[in-house]
Every structure is written in C-alpha cells, then in structure tokens.
Amino acid sequence: MNSEQLPKTYTTKQLAEMLQVHVGTIRVQIQRGNIKAVRIGGHYLILEDEVNRLLKEGWRGSRSEEPELKD
C-alpha cells in the first residue's frame, strides 16, 4: 500500500488548533467517545472524515464543562 491509498489523518494537536481548543480537551473527548480516533503507540490519530464531521457540526468542545457565570 502506497501513501496515495492511506487516508489523511490529523494529530490531537492539529485538531485542537483547528477547533481552537486545548489539546487536553481533544484527548478527554476521545476518551469519552465523543471524538473517534485510532491510537498508534502512545499517540491518537483522527481520520479526515471525523475532522470534517466535527467542523461541519461546529464543534468547539463540551460547553457543559464551562463554569456558569453568575451576576
């Protein structure tokens, strides 16, 4: 199999930059099953289809984890 046949993948750092969130947020969401990724050695790789899904949905992390602001 040559590199032309391999699917495009992104690292957690690349995805975090695209979604404008901390890389730790990406790792947590992968562990929770909210982002599909493949673990290779000690690193996660996210397939291009998954990145496109997240961008299409306008995903910016879990809003429920942010503290509520009180007046």
N, C-alpha and C positions, 0 to 999 in steps of 0.2 A: 504494500500500500504506500503510495507516494503522498507528499504533503498536499497535493491538489485534492485528494479524496478525503482528507481529515477535516472534521468540522471545526469552525472557528470557535475558540474558547477565550474566556477572559479570566483574569485573576480576581481575587476578592478586592485587591487594591484598585484595579481598573474599574470594577463595578462600583465601588464606593465613590470614586471620582465622578463617574457618570451620573450617579444618583444623588450626589452631593450629600453623602452621609459618611460617618466614621466607619473605617474598615471593621471595627469591632461589631458594629450594628449588622453588617453583612454576615459575619460569622455567626452571630446569635440567630439571625433569621434563617440561616442554612440549618443550624442545629435544631431549630423549631419546626423545620419542614416548610417554611414559607418561601424559601428560595431553593430551587433544585440545583444541586451541584454534585460533582464527582470528586472524590478525594483520591489524590495521587500522591503517595508518600505522605508527607505532612502538609500538603497544600490542597486547597479546593480549586477546582476549575468549573466555571459556569459556561454552559453552551450558549452560543449566539441566540438560539431560539428562546431560551429563558431570559436572556438580557432584553431581547425585543419585547417579550411579554411584559416584563417589568416596566420598560419605558412606555409601552402603549398604555398600560394601566395608570401611569403617572405615579408609580410607587416611590415614596420618599421615606420609607421606614414606618415603624409602628407608632402612630400618633398617640395611641393609648398609653404609651410608656412615658410620655412627656408630662411633667407636673402641671397641675391645673393652676392657673393664675387667679388669685383672689384679690378683690378690691379692698 
